[in-house]
Amino acid sequence: MNIYYLAFSAMELRNASALFLQTNIQEHDIDKLGHHCRLYFNVHALFDRVNLTTWTVGHVIPAHTKALYRELGLGLGVNSVQGRESKHLALKQYLEHSVGVTPEKRWEIAFRHEFGHIMWLPSLLPKKSHNLRRDRNHIVTLSDSCCQDCGTHMTTQLENGGTDGTQHERAQILCELCSREIMKEIRQSCEQGTITPRMVEIQSGLNK
């Protein structure tokens, strides 16, 4: 049981951090942030316990992000930009590569490493291709589709249209973990803010 709610907690924390760490954020992203933070808080409140960290993520971060956006038009990531401690730690690591050189060359080497770490290396990362291919059966194949919950890359076929010309709604794409009943009940419980009757039955069965 623990592994399931911890997996759900990690997914929601990942989704929330991807939003509250942004410097430039849109208004609709703030609504998504509040949603993910609420689910993160609820899964701990319902299946574990609430501590200062979970309460901060669930309530303080969305409110602070919304207030900062209204005042400055920026996201909570601007605090990380202003932080000096992490910058100093990074510079210290860069300067470790300049041992044995003259003082005039130390900053040149440090900034060279910084450029390589921030600009050059990310530019070499492979870019995923999401090209669509259509076969004779009107099936659109998405080679790198992902689970709609956790983002796990999957190979799946999406139906685009039938022989009668009607459009068929795309089936929800879920990986093996997220498609399990217990994960669906955990999500539904967190959405509702209360444990569902079916989830109570599942917990009772696991405790036997």
Sequence and secondary structure as in RCSB ss.txt:
>XXXX:A:sequence
MNIYYLAFSAMELRNASALFLQTNIQEHDIDKLGHHCRLYFNVHALFDRVNLTTWTVGHVIPAHTKALYRELGLG
LGVNSVQGRESKHLALKQYLEHSVGVTPEKRWEIAFRHEFGHIMWLPSLLPKKSHNLRRDRNHIVTLSDSCCQDC
GTHMTTQLENGGTDGTQHERAQILCELCSREIMKEIRQSCEQGTITPRMVEIQSGLNK
>XXXX:A:secstr
 HHHHHHHHHHHHHHHHHHHT SS  HHHHHHHHHHHHHHHHHHHHHS   HHHHIIIIIHHHHHHHHHHHHS  
TTHHHHH  HHHHHHHHHHHGGGTTS HHHHHHHHHHHHHIIIIIHHHTS      EEE TTSEEEEEEEE TTT
  EEEEEEE   TTS          TTTTSHHHHHHHHHHHHTS  HHHHHHHHHHH 
